[in-house]
């Protein structure tokens, strides 16, 4: 990770609570607990969007509504992989985890620190740390005219980067870092204080994958 952000404890992000993204639900809990909450307490069609392989999905980020020092759910995804002939894996009340990989696209905003820029950390949370599924995540300005890539950081500095993964995110494994300067530049080129995060998922989900 960039030395300017050495003060950030990336592992601690998984213990920082977030608000449930379902309308009128005021529950707050850690990211993995929130994933279980969404699967067990809410109907999937109310809390998730089904996304297939190589299908672009965008989420609006209202910067003035972000709270420094807290986690935020940008989007909740039921990832189905590539289309299967003759099979429909639509998100229904009886969604089966064997057909979808539930994923939360998370955003953490660091608190202001003297002589350090604020960090905007995007990461993916799912029930398994899959090496079979990856995502391209980038930011867009409000007019969708400018796109900016972030800096990928490993969750565990002792891990080796996965093959061909310099510009990809993996669930529970790494983070995408943007600086406050990056965010300001996007705001200047688009609608004030509003940007978009774009995600494109790749690979075949296997909720029962075992780390090799």
N, C-alpha and C positions, 0 to 999 in steps of 0.2 A: 504494500500500500504506500501511497505517497506520504513522505515523512511529515508533511504539513498536517496530516490527519492521524498521526500516531496516537493521539490521545483518545481516539474512538475505540471502544471495546465492541468489536463486531459481534462477538459471541453473545454479548448481553442483549443485542437487539431481539433475540428470540424470547426474552423474558419481559419485554416492554409491552404493556397492553395496548389494544386498539379497540375502537368502538365497532360494534356489529354494523355491517353495511346495509342490513335489511331495514327498510323504513319503519320507524316507530319502535324498533327494538333498541333498548338502551344498555344491553349487555356489554361489558368490557372484560377482556381477558387476553392472554398471550396469543401470538399467531397460531401455534399448533392447537391450542385449546379452542380458538375461534373456528378453525377448520372443522373440528369435531362438533362444535356447537351448530355450525351451519348445516352439517350433514344430519344431525340428530334432532335439532329443534325447529328447523325451517324446511318448508317444501323446496326442493331443488329448483323448481321453475321460478321461485320467488327470489332466490339468492344467487343463482349461477347463470352464466351464458355458455351454451355449448359452442365450442370452437373446434374446427377440424384442422388437419395439417396444412401448413402454408396459407392459412386464411388470416388476413390482417384484421386486427381488432384495435380500436383506439378508445382511450379513456380520457376524459377531460380532467385536468388538474387545476383546481381553483386555489391559487397560491395563498390568498388571504385567509383561507379556511384551514390551512395547515398549522398544527401546533408544534413548535420546536420541542424536541425531547420525547415525542410520542410517535407511535406507529400509526400508519393509515392504510386502509385497504383501498387500492385503486380499482381493483376488479376481482371478481371471483369467477373462475373458469372451470367448466367441465370439459376436459380435453379428450376428444375421441379418436385422435390420430387420423389416418387416411380413411376415406370412405370404404365400407365393406359392401360388396354387391349383395343385394337382397336383404341386408340388415339395416335396421333403423335404430340409432342410439340416441334418440331425442331425449332432452332433459324433461322427465316426467316425475310425478310424485313418487313413483317406485324406482327411481334411478338406482342402478346397480353399480357399485364401485368397480366391478369386474369389467365394465364397458367404458368407464371414464376415469381419468386421473384428475381428481379435484386439485385445483391450484389457486392460491391467492397471490395476486400481484401486489406486493407490499412497497410502501414508501416510508422511510424514516428520515426526519429532518433533525439535524443535530442542533443543540442549543447554542446560542452565541457564546463564543470564547474569545478572550482578548488575543489579538494578533493572529487570529486564524479565521479563515472563511468558513461559513456554514457549509455543511455537506448535505447533499440530497442522495440517499442511498436506496436504490431499487433492488428488490430481491424477490425470489419465488419460494413459496412455502407449499409443500405437499406432504401426503402421508409417507412417501418414500423418497430417498435421495437418488433419484433415477439418473443413470448415465445414458439411458435410451432416449430421453426426451430433453430437448434444449429449446431455447427461445432467443430470437433477436429482439432486443428492446432498445428503442431510440426515442428521443423527444422531438416534438414538432412545435413550431410557434403557432399562435392563434389563427393565422391565415393558412397554415399547412404549406407554407412556401419554403421554410427552412427546417432542416433536420440536423440534429446533433447527436453524436455518439458519446457514450460515457466511458469511464475507465473501469475495466473489470478488476475486481479484487477477490482473492480467494478467502473463504471463511477461515480455513486453517492454513497458515503460511507454510506448514510442512507438507501439504498436499502438492502433487505435481499437477500442472495444468492439463486438462483433458485434451486429447488430440483435436486439432482444428477448432479450438474453443476460444480463441482470443476475443472474438466479438459475440460470444454466446453466453447465456446464463443457464445454469442448471439448478433444479429444485434443491433447496437446503444446502447448497454447496458454495455459492459465491454471491457477489454483490456488484452493482453497477453504480459507480460514483460520479456525481455531477457536483460542480462547485456553485456557489452563489453567483459567481461571474457568468458561468454557463447559463444559468437561469435568467439573469438580467439580460443577456444578449438575446435570448429567445423572446423575452417580453418586449424588447425594443423593436424587434422585427415583426411583431404580431399584435394581437389584442392585448391590452394592458393587463398584467397580473393573471393571465390565463394561458396555459399551454396544454399540450396533449402528449400522452405517452402511447407509443405504438408497440404492439407485441405481435410477433409471428412465431408460432410454435412448430417444431419439427420432431419427427420420430414417432415410434409406436409406443403408447403407454402400456406399462405392465405394473399394476399396483402391488403385485407379489414379487417384484424383482428383488433379488438378494445381492448385496454388494459382493463383488468378486475380490 
